[in-house]
Amino acid sequence: MVSKRFGYVRTNLEFVSLHREDMERLVDDALARFRAKTEAADEQLSDEESAKAEKSVRIIMASRFAKAWCELRGVE
């Protein structure tokens, strides 16, 4: 099921053009919350840890958008 959705979204440029700004905004918001929590806990992240966190958040947000996009279009 996931591979069909992944393939559909990956080849559908409309998805990217319609949702890039929304995804970027969600990623920025999620990362800001994450950074605030780590600062509040008095934790310091290395550049490598920050990069990994950002990559993970981008993947999660893209997956959420892709799932909703495919469900609207009946792609399983």
N, C-alpha and C positions, 0 to 999 in steps of 0.2 A: 504494500500500500504506500509506504513512504517513498519508495523509489519512483513510482509513477508520478507522485506529486512533485518530487524533486526534479524529475525530467521535464515535467510540464512547466514548472515555474522557471527553470533554468533556460528553457528555450522560448519563453514568452516575455518578450521585451516590454510589453505593455505593463506587466506586473511591476517591473523595476521602475519604469517611468512614472507610474501612478503612486507608488508607495515609498520611493527612496526618501523623500523628505520626512514622512511620518516615521519611518523606521529610524532615521538618523536622530530625530527628536526623542523618540523613546529610548534609544541607546544613550544619548546624552543625559537624559533624566535619570535613567537607571544607574549610570556610572557616577553621576553627581551624588545620588543617594548612597551608593556604595562607598565613595570616598568620604562622605560625611560620617558614615558609621565607623570607618576605620580610624578617622581622625578623632572621633568621640571616644573610641576605645584606646586612644593613644598608641595606635599601631602605625608603623611606617612600612609602606610597600616599596619594594625595589622596582626599578624600571621594568625588569623582566616580569615580575608579578603583575604589575599594572597592565602591561601589554597582553598577558594571558587573560586577565579579567576582562579587558575590553574585547578581545577576540571572542570569548565565551558569551558575553552579553550580545554581541552582534549576531552570533549564530542563533542564539535563543530567540531574539526578536525577529530575525528573518524567518525562522521556522514557524513562529506564531502567525506572522503575516501570510506566509505561504499556505499554511493549513487553512486559514480563513478564506483565502483567495480560491483555493481548490474546492473547498466545500461549497462556495457560492456557484461554482461552475460545474459541480457534479463530478469532479475528478477524484478518484479514490486512490 
